[in-house]
Amino acid sequence: MIGQSKIQNRKLVALSVIAFVLAVGGAVAQAQQPKSVPRIGFLSRDLHPADSRAPAPLNLEAFRQGLRELGYIEGKNIVIEYRYAEGRFERLPALAEELVSLKVEIIVADTAAAARPAKKATSTIPIVMAGGSDPVQSGLVASFARPSGNVTGLTNYSAELLGKRLELLKEVVPKVSRFAFLNDAGSGPRISTSMFQDAQVAAQALGVKLQLVEVKAQDPDIDDAFRVIVKERIGALITSPSPLITLTLHRKRILELVAQTRMPAIHPSVQWIDDGGLMYYGASTSDLFRRAATFVDKILKGAKPADLPVEQPMKFEFIINLKAAKQIGLTIPPNVLARADKVIK
């Protein structure tokens, strides 16, 4: 009996050891299992950065920098699925559907133009705008303070911007009394035209005429718009932030015509300066994209888009391109140069 008890005790000890090893091994294996890596989508209306016609992907790098500052390293603890419309707006809905089918946790839209088809594609996946026009007027959110849906993020819209651009351009060409606002006749009336109306107050104060010149969304004719500008004897140009006007291919054609007509112009995004434009005043788009990463971080940590207020620009830039000024035979007054954040020589 004593021998049997010893054998049973040994069996119990052995079983206990085995159970302990299995328990510890299971705990270690569970601890070693990799956490699910969040996957987000990046939806852009523009050309792929690898395209030689595309602008330098400074905004995209600013977004990645923002993620890195928050501890997210692409390819390690976060995955980004990129989709580019290559300048064809009609492709955006299908690209948005692709990202939804991939079951990304968040869709980051580079503009309101990209956010709209994303919102149509899903009402549950959070959408973060990294910039774009007034999201309230475009119907993306209920209000800046309480978006109330699955869209939030940032906007580069400010009603005073067009008036400020007009003031700066007037200082550069004080003898000019007729200015054109080149706008998109398609998506423009809802947003950019409201900016145009607000800018009429600044135009009256300056004693100048600000004239609306529109480009049709269907089969846009940029050359015809410039024929109107020349015929009307307009002396300076302000380009609209509307998606059609700022599209890379149209932007470059506009700048070619600006050079041909020797037309002083001011633009709504820094990409115009990268492509040879004269002046830019507006929100720092790189700052907006960097800040978009904070929205991604908050949502990944459990925040709901409806509870995250849409943020407006906090940082503005004024850039002057003296190369472009020389090309059209224009001298920038010293007092204007002194106010620029950056001067390209």
C-alpha positions as CSV (number, residue, x, y, z in Angstrom):
1,M,0.0,0.0,0.0
2,I,2.8,2.4,0.9
3,G,4.5,1.6,-2.5
4,Q,1.3,2.3,-4.4
5,S,0.8,5.6,-2.5
6,K,4.3,6.7,-3.5
7,I,3.6,5.8,-7.1
8,Q,0.3,7.7,-7.0
9,N,2.0,10.7,-5.4
10,R,4.6,10.7,-8.1
11,K,1.9,10.6,-10.8
12,L,0.1,13.5,-9.2
13,V,3.4,15.5,-9.0
14,A,4.1,14.7,-12.7
15,L,0.7,15.6,-13.7
16,S,0.9,18.9,-11.8
17,V,4.3,19.7,-13.4
18,I,2.8,19.0,-16.9
19,A,-0.2,21.1,-16.1
20,F,2.0,23.9,-14.9
21,V,4.3,23.7,-18.0
22,L,1.2,23.8,-20.3
23,A,-0.3,26.7,-18.4
24,V,2.9,28.7,-18.5
25,G,3.6,27.7,-22.1
26,G,0.1,28.8,-23.1
27,A,0.4,32.1,-21.3
28,V,3.8,32.8,-23.0
29,A,2.4,31.8,-26.4
30,Q,-0.6,34.1,-25.9
31,A,1.7,36.9,-24.8
32,Q,3.9,36.4,-27.9
33,Q,0.9,36.5,-30.3
34,P,1.2,39.7,-32.3
35,K,-1.5,42.3,-31.7
36,S,-3.6,43.1,-34.7
37,V,-2.0,45.8,-36.7
38,P,-4.4,48.6,-37.6
39,R,-5.0,49.1,-41.3
40,I,-6.1,52.5,-42.6
41,G,-6.9,53.7,-46.1
42,F,-5.6,56.8,-47.8
43,L,-7.8,58.1,-50.6
44,S,-6.5,60.8,-52.9
45,R,-8.0,62.5,-55.9
46,D,-4.6,63.3,-57.3
47,L,-1.9,61.5,-59.2
48,H,0.2,58.8,-57.6
49,P,3.4,60.3,-56.1
50,A,5.5,58.0,-58.4
51,D,4.0,59.8,-61.4
52,S,6.4,62.3,-62.9
53,R,3.6,64.7,-63.3
54,A,2.6,64.6,-59.7
55,P,3.6,67.2,-57.1
56,A,6.2,66.3,-54.5
57,P,4.3,64.3,-51.8
58,L,5.1,66.8,-49.1
59,N,1.6,66.5,-47.6
60,L,1.8,62.7,-47.5
61,E,5.2,62.9,-45.8
62,A,3.8,65.4,-43.3
63,F,1.0,62.8,-42.5
64,R,3.5,60.1,-42.0
65,Q,5.6,62.3,-39.8
66,G,2.5,63.0,-37.7
67,L,2.0,59.3,-37.3
68,R,5.6,58.7,-36.3
69,E,5.4,61.4,-33.7
70,L,2.5,59.4,-32.2
71,G,4.4,56.2,-32.2
72,Y,3.0,54.7,-35.5
73,I,5.6,53.3,-37.9
74,E,4.3,52.3,-41.3
75,G,4.8,48.7,-42.0
76,K,5.4,47.8,-38.4
77,N,2.5,48.8,-36.2
78,I,0.3,50.4,-38.8
79,V,-0.6,49.6,-42.4
80,I,-1.7,52.1,-45.0
81,E,-3.6,51.2,-48.1
82,Y,-3.2,53.9,-50.8
83,R,-5.7,54.6,-53.5
84,Y,-5.1,57.4,-56.1
85,A,-7.8,58.6,-58.6
86,E,-5.0,59.9,-61.0
87,G,-7.0,63.1,-61.5
88,R,-10.1,61.3,-62.6
89,F,-12.8,62.2,-60.0
90,E,-15.1,59.5,-61.4
91,R,-12.7,56.9,-60.1
92,L,-13.1,58.0,-56.5
93,P,-16.3,56.0,-55.7
94,A,-14.8,52.7,-56.9
95,L,-11.6,53.4,-55.0
96,A,-13.6,54.2,-51.8
97,E,-15.5,50.9,-52.2
98,E,-12.2,49.0,-52.5
99,L,-11.0,50.4,-49.2
100,V,-14.3,49.5,-47.6
101,S,-14.0,45.9,-48.9
102,L,-10.6,45.7,-47.4
103,K,-12.2,46.5,-44.0
104,V,-9.9,49.3,-43.2
105,E,-10.4,50.8,-39.7
106,I,-10.2,54.4,-40.9
107,I,-10.3,56.2,-44.3
108,V,-8.1,59.3,-44.6
109,A,-9.3,61.5,-47.4
110,D,-6.9,64.1,-48.7
111,T,-9.7,66.5,-49.6
112,A,-13.5,67.0,-49.3
113,A,-13.7,65.8,-52.9
114,A,-12.3,62.4,-51.7
115,A,-14.3,62.4,-48.5
116,R,-17.7,62.7,-50.3
117,P,-17.5,59.3,-52.2
118,A,-16.0,57.7,-49.1
119,K,-19.0,58.8,-47.0
120,K,-21.3,57.4,-49.7
121,A,-19.4,54.1,-49.6
122,T,-19.7,53.7,-45.8
123,S,-21.6,55.1,-42.9
124,T,-19.7,53.1,-40.3
125,I,-16.0,53.3,-41.1
126,P,-14.6,56.6,-39.7
127,I,-13.4,59.1,-42.3
128,V,-10.8,61.7,-41.5
129,M,-10.4,64.7,-43.9
130,A,-6.9,66.0,-44.1
131,G,-8.0,69.3,-45.7
132,G,-10.5,70.6,-48.2
133,S,-13.4,73.0,-48.5
134,D,-16.1,73.9,-46.0
135,P,-17.4,70.5,-44.8
136,V,-20.7,72.0,-43.6
137,Q,-21.6,73.6,-46.9
138,S,-20.6,70.4,-48.7
139,G,-22.8,68.3,-46.4
140,L,-20.1,66.2,-45.0
141,V,-20.7,67.2,-41.4
142,A,-23.6,68.7,-39.5
143,S,-21.4,71.3,-37.8
144,F,-17.8,72.0,-37.0
145,A,-18.4,71.4,-33.3
146,R,-20.5,68.3,-33.6
147,P,-20.0,66.5,-36.9
148,S,-22.7,63.9,-35.9
149,G,-21.7,61.3,-38.5
150,N,-18.7,59.2,-39.4
151,V,-16.7,62.1,-40.9
152,T,-14.4,64.5,-39.1
153,G,-10.9,66.0,-39.5
154,L,-9.6,69.3,-40.8
155,T,-10.5,71.9,-43.4
156,N,-8.3,74.6,-45.0
157,Y,-11.4,76.7,-45.6
158,S,-11.7,80.2,-44.1
159,A,-14.2,82.8,-45.5
160,E,-11.6,85.6,-45.1
161,L,-8.9,83.9,-47.2
162,L,-10.1,85.1,-50.6
163,G,-10.3,88.7,-49.4
164,K,-6.8,88.4,-48.0
165,R,-5.5,87.1,-51.2
166,L,-7.1,90.0,-53.1
167,E,-5.5,92.5,-50.7
168,L,-2.0,91.0,-51.1
169,L,-2.3,90.9,-54.9
170,K,-3.6,94.5,-55.0
171,E,-0.5,95.6,-53.0
172,V,1.7,93.9,-55.7
173,V,-0.1,95.5,-58.6
174,P,-1.5,98.8,-57.2
175,K,-2.5,100.1,-60.6
176,V,-4.7,97.1,-61.5
177,S,-8.5,97.7,-60.9
178,R,-10.0,94.5,-62.4
179,F,-9.3,91.1,-60.9
180,A,-10.6,87.7,-61.9
181,F,-11.5,84.8,-59.6
182,L,-11.1,81.6,-61.7
183,N,-13.6,79.1,-60.4
184,D,-15.2,75.7,-61.1
185,A,-18.8,76.1,-62.4
186,G,-19.5,72.5,-61.2
187,S,-18.7,72.1,-57.6
188,G,-17.8,75.7,-57.1
189,P,-21.2,77.4,-56.6
190,R,-21.8,75.7,-53.3
191,I,-18.5,76.6,-51.7
192,S,-16.0,78.7,-53.7
193,T,-18.7,81.1,-54.8
194,S,-19.6,81.8,-51.2
195,M,-16.0,82.8,-50.7
196,F,-16.3,85.1,-53.8
197,Q,-19.4,86.8,-52.3
198,D,-17.5,87.3,-49.0
199,A,-14.6,88.8,-50.9
200,Q,-16.8,91.5,-52.5
201,V,-16.6,93.4,-49.2
202,A,-12.8,93.5,-49.5
203,A,-13.1,94.4,-53.2
204,Q,-15.3,97.4,-52.4
205,A,-12.9,98.6,-49.6
206,L,-10.0,98.4,-52.1
207,G,-12.0,100.2,-54.8
208,V,-11.5,97.3,-57.3
209,K,-13.8,94.9,-59.3
210,L,-13.5,91.2,-58.6
211,Q,-15.0,89.3,-61.5
212,L,-16.1,85.7,-61.5
213,V,-14.7,83.6,-64.4
214,E,-16.0,80.0,-64.5
215,V,-14.8,76.8,-66.0
216,K,-17.4,74.1,-66.8
217,A,-16.8,70.8,-64.9
218,Q,-17.8,68.8,-68.0
219,D,-15.1,69.1,-70.7
220,P,-13.3,72.1,-69.0
221,D,-11.8,74.7,-71.3
222,I,-9.1,76.5,-69.4
223,D,-7.9,78.3,-72.6
224,D,-11.4,79.8,-73.2
225,A,-11.5,81.1,-69.6
226,F,-8.2,83.0,-70.3
227,R,-9.7,84.4,-73.5
228,V,-12.5,85.8,-71.4
229,I,-9.9,87.3,-69.0
230,V,-7.9,88.9,-71.8
231,K,-11.1,90.2,-73.5
232,E,-12.4,91.8,-70.3
233,R,-9.0,93.5,-69.8
234,I,-8.6,91.9,-66.4
235,G,-5.1,92.7,-64.9
236,A,-4.6,90.0,-62.2
237,L,-5.9,86.6,-61.3
238,I,-6.9,84.7,-58.2
239,T,-7.4,80.9,-58.6
240,S,-10.1,79.0,-56.8
241,P,-9.4,76.2,-54.3
242,S,-12.2,74.1,-56.0
243,P,-11.2,70.5,-56.9
244,L,-11.3,71.1,-60.7
245,I,-9.1,74.2,-60.7
246,T,-6.5,72.8,-58.4
247,L,-6.2,69.4,-60.1
248,T,-2.6,68.9,-61.2
249,L,-3.1,68.7,-64.9
250,H,-5.4,71.8,-65.0
251,R,-3.1,73.7,-62.6
252,K,-0.1,73.3,-64.9
253,R,-2.1,74.5,-67.9
254,I,-3.3,77.5,-65.9
255,L,0.3,78.4,-65.0
256,E,1.3,78.1,-68.6
257,L,-1.4,80.6,-69.7
258,V,-0.5,82.9,-66.7
259,A,3.1,83.0,-68.1
260,Q,2.0,83.6,-71.7
261,T,-0.4,86.4,-70.7
262,R,2.1,87.8,-68.1
263,M,-0.7,87.7,-65.6
264,P,0.1,88.4,-61.9
265,A,-1.7,85.7,-59.8
266,I,-2.1,84.4,-56.3
267,H,-3.1,80.8,-55.5
268,P,-4.8,78.7,-52.8
269,S,-2.3,76.0,-52.2
270,V,1.5,75.6,-52.1
271,Q,1.5,73.1,-54.9
272,W,1.0,76.1,-57.3
273,I,4.3,77.5,-56.1
274,D,6.0,74.1,-56.6
275,D,4.8,74.2,-60.2
276,G,6.1,77.8,-60.8
277,G,3.2,80.0,-59.5
278,L,3.9,83.6,-58.3
279,M,2.3,83.8,-54.9
280,Y,0.5,81.7,-52.3
281,Y,-1.4,82.6,-49.2
282,G,-3.4,80.2,-47.2
283,A,-3.4,77.4,-44.6
284,S,-0.3,75.4,-44.3
285,T,-1.4,72.1,-45.9
286,S,1.6,70.2,-44.5
287,D,0.5,71.3,-41.0
288,L,-3.1,70.1,-41.7
289,F,-1.9,66.7,-42.9
290,R,0.4,66.3,-39.9
291,R,-2.5,67.1,-37.6
292,A,-4.7,64.6,-39.4
293,A,-2.6,61.9,-37.8
294,T,-3.9,63.0,-34.3
295,F,-7.4,62.2,-35.5
296,V,-6.3,58.7,-36.6
297,D,-4.7,58.2,-33.2
298,K,-7.8,59.2,-31.3
299,I,-10.1,57.1,-33.3
300,L,-7.8,54.0,-33.1
301,K,-7.9,54.5,-29.3
302,G,-11.7,54.5,-29.3
303,A,-12.9,58.0,-30.0
304,K,-15.9,58.4,-32.3
305,P,-15.8,60.8,-35.3
306,A,-19.1,62.3,-34.3
307,D,-17.5,63.5,-31.0
308,L,-14.3,65.0,-32.6
309,P,-14.9,68.6,-33.7
310,V,-13.6,69.5,-37.2
311,E,-10.6,71.8,-36.9
312,Q,-9.9,74.9,-39.0
313,P,-6.5,76.2,-40.0
314,M,-4.2,77.4,-37.3
315,K,-1.1,78.1,-39.3
316,F,-1.0,80.2,-42.5
317,E,1.8,80.8,-45.0
318,F,2.6,83.5,-47.5
319,I,5.1,82.5,-50.2
320,I,6.5,84.6,-53.1
321,N,8.3,83.1,-56.1
322,L,10.7,85.7,-57.5
323,K,11.5,83.4,-60.4
324,A,7.9,83.6,-61.5
325,A,7.9,87.4,-61.0
326,K,10.9,87.8,-63.2
327,Q,9.3,85.6,-65.9
328,I,6.4,88.1,-66.3
329,G,8.5,91.2,-65.7
330,L,7.0,92.0,-62.3
331,T,8.7,93.7,-59.4
332,I,7.4,92.8,-55.9
333,P,7.3,95.8,-53.5
334,P,9.8,95.5,-50.6
335,N,7.0,95.9,-48.0
336,V,5.3,92.8,-49.4
337,L,8.5,90.8,-49.6
338,A,9.1,91.6,-46.0
339,R,5.9,90.0,-44.9
340,A,6.5,86.7,-46.8
341,D,7.2,83.6,-44.8
342,K,9.3,82.3,-47.7
343,V,10.8,83.9,-50.8
344,I,11.9,81.7,-53.6
345,K,14.8,83.3,-55.5
